[in-house]
Each structure stands twice: as C-alpha cells, then as structure tokens.
C-alpha cells in the first residue's frame, strides 16, 4: 500500500515550502557551526606553527648554550604557513573534522584530529622535500607544529562543544528518525541510539510496515506513531529527517513507493540490510554493465599499504615490548616456578589469519594439570589458577611473551584475541559469522577487550566488536586501543 502523497504544490513558492522553517534554521546553524569550527581550527594551527617556530629556536639555543640567529626572519616563512594551513584544512575535511555527526561525538573528533595531524606532518615533509621549499623546512618544526596543533585543536573543540551543548544547539543537530517495521536488527540499533546521549540520531517513534504489522514488538519506550498510511501526516507533525525501513516483507512496488515519497518530501531514506548481517559498513554499490550491484567491498586491511603500515607498527612495538618486558618475564617466571616447578612459558595451539595455526606464548598462570580434561576458557575464581597467577592475569602480565609472536608475524599488537583451538569448531557452528574474525591476525589486545569483553563474557557481543574493528581499522584506532588497554582490567581473570 502506497503512503498517501502530499497535496501538489500550487506554485514554485509552495514547492519551496516543503522544507520547513525549522529545518532551514537547522541548516543555517549547521553551516555557521562548521565555519566557526574551521576558523577556530585555523587560528589554533597558526598559533601552533608560530609556537613551533620560536620553540625550535629556543631549543636550539638551549642545546648549544648560545642564542641561535636564524638566517631568515619569520616573514620569509609566511608562504610556508599559508601552505600548511590550507593543507591542514584539506586533510581535516577528509578525516571528518567538519562532519555534522562528529560535532556531537567528541571521541570521533579526537580520532579525526589525530588522523589529520599525522597525515599533515607526513605530507608537509614530503611535499617540502619534493618541491625544495626555500627557506627549507625543519623536521623538528613540523613535529612541534603537529603536536601543538593537535593539542590546541582538541582544546578548542572541547570548549566549542561545551558552548554548543550549554545553549542546546547540539540537541538540535540530531537528525529525527522514524522506523518503519521492527525486527531484531532494528531493536539492537534502537538500543544503541537511546543509550547514547550524544548519538547523531534521535528516534521519534516507529510505524508498522506497509501491511500494518511488526515482525517483532517494539519496546515500550519507543513511541508508536500510528499506522503506515499516516506517514505523510506524521512527517508534517514530527518534521522527520530520516525514514529507516527495518522490514523488507513489503514487495518491491511498496518499497519503491516509500522511497519516492521520501524523495518528494526531502527525507533521507535508509534500509536495514537484513540479508547482509556481516561486515555491514563494507557494503558497496557498484555497476556491472550498467546494472547496480550491492556487495561487500574490501576491508581496510585487505590493502597492501594498510597491512604494511600495521606490520611496521607491530615490529617496532614488539621490539620495544620485548626489551621492556624482559625483566617482568624473569621476575614473574621465577615466582611461578617457586609456586609450581615446571616450564614457566606456556604454549598452546591457536588459530591465526586465514586459519593458520601457531603456538601462542604466555607466562604460565595455572597448575601443570590445568587442562588434563581438555582446553577450556578461564572463569571467575578459577580453581586452576596459581596464587601468583591471579595477579599476573589481572594485570595482563601473562600476555607479555606474545611480543615474540608479534615479532614473528603470527600475531599483531591489536586485533581479535585468538580463541582456544579446541573451541573454534563448536563456536563457528553456534555463532553466525564467527570465522570472519580470522580475516586478520589475532592481537595481544583488541577493541572488544578494552570494552571489558574478555574471559567468560557474551561471545556474540565480543564478535560484534571484533567485526567493527575489521571494518573500521586505522593506525590511529590501533594507537587508541593500545593506550586504552592500560586503563582498566574488567573481566580479567
């Protein structure tokens, strides 16, 4: 059944009136916020480059114990500053610094800003060498500019966001979402949106599908707006920004009619892809001989360049980790031996990338006969643990020998944690898409682990976090996960 079309406009002015005054005001505020944010970013980066210029001069003077006179005054570097600012703005735009959704979510601004300054430093140095800038650019100046620029921009964005939130502007930037139909996937999405006070979407309510039915009942805290035939009236009343179709039971004609209705009323139309429940963000539309085809695109780490960057990070991190952890291995290995004489390094078969098997290395934290009845996952208050084992497992000390696995290329610093080999055959049958996590190397830590999903926790939820990591990998995300690994130890036993 088609949703009733709105009355045909009698004039061009009436057609323009489809976009409500409230939406027009929102667009105006959004454009203004982006301009203010960009101006603030530029001023921050100009300040960072000035501080880096004079900071390098001061550092050179301090190290040489005498005042260093630069052969060129600051005015000679004005062209370099202008080039640096435009380069930063271009990269910041590419990384999402001016995306409307990121104004609401501070963590996304942090990640986007880090990506922008890292890329800025790399491009600035490479381009200055390629085009032989005169006067020449100091690499120390570039490093200082990137560090100060990141700090200043983040500080400015925090203050700017506080000002927007205090005046209620952030709430008005959220897009109003109406859900048509209801199923388990939609229910999961709705829970995420409602539990996040700074989510870019706001759920207005839900409607049944074109057949006036729900595949599953919406929760009580989701407002039921009426029947499907009332969509046109509901749009006028609620000022809907997005219609999300969560039920694909309607036939193609009905779905096309809904899509055309949204197009006429300037509403975004989105679909929950029920038939693609894995690697969703990798969905990609392409044309084959003029026919549109929807499929799963390559993941970030399918790229040779991305794998090379990750491998360089792994090698550097593994070498540093082995050097720093050597005393820990010696000390706690000795304590383990004193409590339970025998091998202090425990090796166990695990599955790596593409199903390759390897021996994972750990400091032994359990008794020698802990697996006499077969491999099993550790649980809270596990009686198989040594007394010292409880401590080293809580603080992840048992994991430090895995730097050797990382150096050998069997593991990565960050990735899905490798599961016990004897459990994988059962898990891949019990949990849909479980083996998708083996598309990349397992890691010493991961996105699921820093969210407390380790040990005897929900494997379906853990898999969801692992798949998110596969789809959204960046070098900055790896750095973030490694830093957050030291923050807490929830469910470490």
GISULCOR-V768471 format. One record per residue. N is the residue number from 1. PHI is phi in degrees with one decimal (999 if undefined). D_CENTER is the distance of its C-alpha to the mean C-alpha in Angstrom with 2 decimals. Layout:
BEGIN
{{N;PHI;D_CENTER} {N;PHI;D_CENTER}}
END
This chain:
BEGIN
{{1;999;39.26} {2;-79.0;38.24} {3;-68.1;37.02} {4;-64.3;39.86} {5;-71.9;39.37} {6;-68.8;39.87} {7;-61.1;43.24} {8;-66.0;43.70} {9;-65.9;43.66} {10;-88.8;47.17} {11;-155.1;46.25} {12;-63.7;43.62} {13;-63.8;43.14} {14;-66.4;42.50} {15;-64.1;39.89} {16;-65.1;38.09} {17;-71.2;38.29} {18;-59.2;35.79} {19;-83.3;33.07} {20;-65.0;33.77} {21;-61.0;34.48} {22;-63.6;31.61} {23;-67.9;29.11} {24;-63.0;30.87} {25;-65.0;30.60} {26;-62.8;26.86} {27;-61.4;26.48} {28;-62.9;28.73} {29;-64.2;26.81} {30;-63.7;23.47} {31;-60.0;25.14} {32;-65.1;26.73} {33;-63.4;23.58} {34;-62.8;21.93} {35;-63.3;25.19} {36;-63.3;25.46} {37;-62.1;21.92} {38;-66.5;22.74} {39;-62.3;26.14} {40;-61.4;24.80} {41;-61.4;22.34} {42;-62.8;25.34} {43;-62.3;27.58} {44;-61.7;25.14} {45;-72.7;24.87} {46;-62.3;28.64} {47;-61.5;29.19} {48;-65.0;26.95} {49;-69.9;28.89} {50;-64.8;32.18} {51;-63.8;31.37} {52;-66.7;30.35} {53;-61.1;33.63} {54;-76.2;35.83} {55;-66.1;33.85} {56;-63.9;34.46} {57;-64.3;38.11} {58;-65.3;38.41} {59;-63.9;36.82} {60;-62.2;39.18} {61;-65.7;42.10} {62;-67.4;41.21} {63;-71.4;40.95} {64;-96.0;44.19} {65;59.5;45.98} {66;-155.6;47.12} {67;-68.7;46.02} {68;-96.5;44.40} {69;-91.0;45.45} {70;-73.9;43.04} {71;-67.7;44.97} {72;-127.0;43.20} {73;-73.1;42.69} {74;-59.8;39.48} {75;-60.1;40.76} {76;-69.5;40.64} {77;-99.3;36.84} {78;-60.2;36.35} {79;-63.6;35.47} {80;-64.6;32.87} {81;-65.3;31.33} {82;-62.0;31.34} {83;-60.4;29.78} {84;-62.5;27.04} {85;-66.5;26.29} {86;-65.0;26.17} {87;-63.9;23.98} {88;-63.7;21.47} {89;-60.4;21.58} {90;-63.8;21.07} {91;-72.2;18.00} {92;-63.0;16.55} {93;-64.1;17.13} {94;-69.2;15.46} {95;-87.6;12.16} {96;97.0;12.13} {97;-64.2;14.09} {98;-116.2;16.53} {99;-74.2;14.61} {100;-54.1;16.30} {101;-64.1;13.36} {102;-76.2;11.88} {103;-67.6;15.32} {104;-84.4;14.86} {105;-108.3;11.56} {106;-67.0;12.19} {107;-64.0;9.01} {108;-68.4;7.60} {109;-63.8;11.04} {110;-59.2;10.86} {111;-67.0;8.10} {112;-63.6;10.00} {113;-66.6;13.22} {114;-65.8;12.69} {115;-59.5;11.99} {116;-64.1;15.01} {117;-72.5;17.36} {118;-65.4;16.80} {119;-63.7;17.54} {120;-60.4;20.31} {121;-61.6;21.99} {122;-65.3;22.02} {123;-67.2;23.37} {124;-63.2;25.75} {125;-66.5;27.39} {126;-63.4;27.65} {127;-69.4;29.09} {128;-66.5;31.46} {129;-74.1;32.80} {130;-65.6;33.04} {131;-100.9;35.01} {132;50.5;36.84} {133;-56.2;36.19} {134;-127.0;39.26} {135;-63.4;39.26} {136;-68.5;36.89} {137;-99.6;33.50} {138;-79.4;33.01} {139;-66.3;29.90} {140;-64.6;30.15} {141;-62.3;30.08} {142;-64.8;26.86} {143;-63.4;25.17} {144;-61.4;26.53} {145;-62.2;25.48} {146;-65.8;21.83} {147;-65.8;21.83} {148;-64.7;23.84} {149;-61.9;22.02} {150;-61.5;18.59} {151;-63.2;20.40} {152;-65.5;22.43} {153;-64.2;19.76} {154;-63.1;17.57} {155;-61.0;20.87} {156;-64.0;21.96} {157;-67.5;18.86} {158;-63.1;19.14} {159;-63.2;22.81} {160;-63.9;22.31} {161;-65.9;19.93} {162;-60.3;22.50} {163;-65.0;25.20} {164;-65.2;23.54} {165;-69.2;22.91} {166;-64.7;26.47} {167;-90.9;27.98} {168;74.3;26.13} {169;-73.8;24.66} {170;-58.4;21.01} {171;-63.5;22.24} {172;-72.6;24.05} {173;-81.3;21.01} {174;-69.6;19.56} {175;-86.5;20.47} {176;-84.8;23.03} {177;-116.9;22.40} {178;-116.2;25.20} {179;-104.8;24.76} {180;-104.1;27.57} {181;84.0;28.23} {182;-151.6;26.51} {183;-149.1;25.30} {184;-65.5;23.17} {185;-65.7;19.98} {186;-64.8;20.59} {187;-60.2;21.45} {188;-63.9;18.14} {189;-63.4;16.32} {190;-61.1;18.95} {191;-63.6;18.50} {192;-62.6;14.83} {193;-64.7;15.93} {194;-69.7;19.03} {195;-86.6;17.58} {196;-116.2;15.27} {197;-64.5;17.71} {198;-114.9;15.42} {199;-72.2;14.02} {200;-68.6;14.93} {201;-110.8;17.21} {202;-125.1;20.42} {203;-80.2;22.28} {204;-78.1;25.92} {205;165.5;27.26} {206;-137.6;28.01} {207;-130.6;30.83} {208;-71.1;32.29} {209;-72.5;32.19} {210;-60.3;34.99} {211;-94.0;37.17} {212;56.2;36.68} {213;-148.1;35.08} {214;-111.0;31.87} {215;-69.2;30.80} {216;-142.1;29.88} {217;-73.6;30.70} {218;-66.2;28.21} {219;-65.3;27.90} {220;-66.4;30.43} {221;-84.6;28.05} {222;-100.8;27.19} {223;-72.5;30.01} {224;-89.7;32.04} {225;-85.9;33.05} {226;138.1;35.90} {227;-92.1;36.74} {228;-59.8;35.12} {229;-66.5;38.13} {230;-90.2;37.35} {231;-58.9;34.10} {232;-61.8;35.83} {233;-68.9;37.31} {234;-63.8;34.14} {235;-60.7;32.32} {236;-63.9;35.07} {237;-77.9;34.97} {238;-98.4;31.27} {239;53.2;30.11} {240;-73.1;27.39} {241;-97.7;24.54} {242;-138.6;23.01} {243;-109.5;24.69} {244;-108.8;22.59} {245;-87.0;24.78} {246;-106.4;24.00} {247;-135.3;27.24} {248;-96.4;28.45} {249;-65.2;31.97} {250;-55.8;33.54} {251;-75.0;35.08} {252;-59.9;34.02} {253;-61.6;36.50} {254;-68.4;35.12} {255;-66.9;31.51} {256;-62.8;32.72} {257;-62.6;34.75} {258;-65.2;31.78} {259;-62.2;29.78} {260;-68.0;32.84} {261;-60.9;33.27} {262;-63.6;29.78} {263;-65.4;30.55} {264;-65.2;33.85} {265;-95.8;32.45} {266;58.7;29.50} {267;-108.2;26.98} {268;-70.7;23.68} {269;-114.4;24.03} {270;-131.6;21.24} {271;-128.9;21.70} {272;-80.9;20.05} {273;-75.9;20.62} {274;-56.3;22.54} {275;-86.0;23.54} {276;-124.6;20.08} {277;-99.3;18.51} {278;-143.8;16.54} {279;52.4;13.74} {280;-62.1;13.83} {281;-68.9;11.34} {282;-89.0;13.61} {283;-62.2;16.61} {284;-141.6;18.62} {285;-97.5;21.96} {286;-137.2;24.65} {287;-114.7;28.42} {288;-120.7;30.90} {289;53.7;34.41} {290;83.4;33.53} {291;-101.6;32.14} {292;-68.6;28.53} {293;-131.1;26.67} {294;-104.5;23.31} {295;-155.2;21.64} {296;-91.7;18.62} {297;-80.2;17.72} {298;-68.1;16.93} {299;-81.4;13.70} {300;-53.4;12.27} {301;-84.4;14.25} {302;-76.5;17.29} {303;-76.8;17.97} {304;-61.2;20.58} {305;-63.1;19.36} {306;-64.3;15.84} {307;-65.7;17.67} {308;-67.0;20.10} {309;-60.5;17.67} {310;-64.8;16.13} {311;-68.3;19.74} {312;-61.2;20.98} {313;-61.5;18.46} {314;-64.5;19.56} {315;-63.5;23.22} {316;-62.3;23.18} {317;-64.9;21.30} {318;-67.2;23.63} {319;-63.2;26.73} {320;-63.2;25.92} {321;-63.3;24.96} {322;-64.6;28.23} {323;-65.0;30.30} {324;-72.8;28.96} {325;-90.1;29.00} {326;-54.4;32.50} {327;-62.7;34.29} {328;-64.0;32.14} {329;-61.7;32.92} {330;-66.3;36.58} {331;-66.7;36.88} {332;-76.6;35.14} {333;-62.5;36.58} {334;-64.0;39.99} {335;-65.8;39.34} {336;-63.3;38.28} {337;-64.2;41.43} {338;-63.4;43.63} {339;-81.1;42.47} {340;-145.0;42.37} {341;-55.0;44.19} {342;147.1;42.68} {343;-58.9;39.80} {344;-93.6;37.13} {345;-100.7;34.50} {346;-100.9;33.39} {347;-119.5;32.42} {348;-145.3;31.15} {349;-68.3;30.33} {350;-135.5;26.70} {351;-100.8;25.09} {352;-104.6;22.91} {353;-64.6;21.47} {354;59.3;23.56} {355;80.9;25.63} {356;-71.9;27.13} {357;-91.9;28.68} {358;-151.5;28.71} {359;-97.4;30.04} {360;-80.0;27.51} {361;-108.4;29.01} {362;-143.0;29.03} {363;-73.8;31.47} {364;-62.1;33.52} {365;-118.7;32.96} {366;-126.5;35.22} {367;-65.9;38.87} {368;-62.3;40.09} {369;-98.8;40.88} {370;-63.8;37.54} {371;-117.9;36.98} {372;-66.3;40.59} {373;-101.0;39.81} {374;111.5;36.74} {375;-69.3;33.07} {376;-152.9;31.25} {377;-76.1;28.11} {378;-68.6;28.63} {379;-126.5;29.08} {380;-62.7;29.75} {381;55.0;33.16} {382;-65.8;33.54} {383;-69.6;37.20} {384;-81.9;36.63} {385;-72.8;35.00} {386;-75.7;37.05} {387;-62.4;37.54} {388;-72.8;35.70} {389;-64.3;33.16} {390;-61.6;31.78} {391;-70.2;31.10} {392;-71.2;29.52} {393;-74.8;27.22} {394;-62.0;26.09} {395;-100.1;25.23} {396;61.6;23.84} {397;-69.8;26.86} {398;-65.9;27.76} {399;-85.3;24.68} {400;-61.2;25.64} {401;-62.5;27.93} {402;-70.0;24.97} {403;-57.4;24.55} {404;-67.9;27.50} {405;-61.5;25.71} {406;-66.7;22.91} {407;-63.2;25.65} {408;-75.2;27.38} {409;89.9;24.37} {410;-81.8;24.31} {411;-132.7;21.02} {412;-122.4;18.03} {413;-63.3;16.93} {414;-130.5;13.54} {415;167.1;13.34} {416;-62.3;14.65} {417;-66.6;17.74} {418;-70.3;20.95} {419;-87.4;23.03} {420;-60.5;26.79} {421;-58.4;28.49} {422;-66.7;31.08} {423;-97.6;28.62} {424;-66.3;26.63} {425;-59.6;29.48} {426;-74.2;29.56} {427;-66.2;25.82} {428;-69.4;25.35} {429;-87.6;28.20} {430;-85.9;27.10} {431;-117.3;23.37} {432;-62.0;22.46} {433;64.5;20.30} {434;-59.6;20.27} {435;-71.5;21.16} {436;-62.9;18.16} {437;-67.7;16.42} {438;-89.5;19.20} {439;-76.2;18.04} {440;-130.6;16.68} {441;-67.7;18.27} {442;-67.5;17.96} {443;-125.1;16.78} {444;-70.9;18.41} {445;-139.9;15.40} {446;-161.2;12.14} {447;-63.6;9.15} {448;-68.4;11.97} {449;-65.6;14.40} {450;-72.6;12.90} {451;-100.8;12.86} {452;81.1;16.51} {453;-93.2;16.54} {454;-148.6;19.14} {455;67.6;22.88} {456;-88.3;24.54} {457;-119.6;21.66} {458;-62.5;20.76} {459;-71.9;19.98} {460;-64.5;18.83} {461;-67.9;16.11} {462;-62.9;15.24} {463;-63.8;15.16} {464;-60.8;12.77} {465;-70.6;10.14} {466;-63.6;11.32} {467;-68.1;11.09} {468;-60.6;7.47} {469;-64.0;7.13} {470;-57.9;9.93} {471;-80.1;8.72} {472;-119.4;5.52} {473;-60.9;7.23} {474;-145.5;8.21} {475;-58.2;10.86} {476;-66.3;9.28} {477;-62.9;6.50} {478;-60.5;9.82} {479;-62.2;11.69} {480;-60.4;9.67} {481;-63.7;10.13} {482;-63.1;13.69} {483;-67.3;14.48} {484;-72.0;13.42} {485;-61.6;15.52} {486;-86.8;18.57} {487;-81.3;17.98} {488;-152.9;19.16} {489;-138.7;20.75} {490;-62.9;20.58} {491;61.3;22.34} {492;-92.6;23.40} {493;-152.2;26.88}}
END
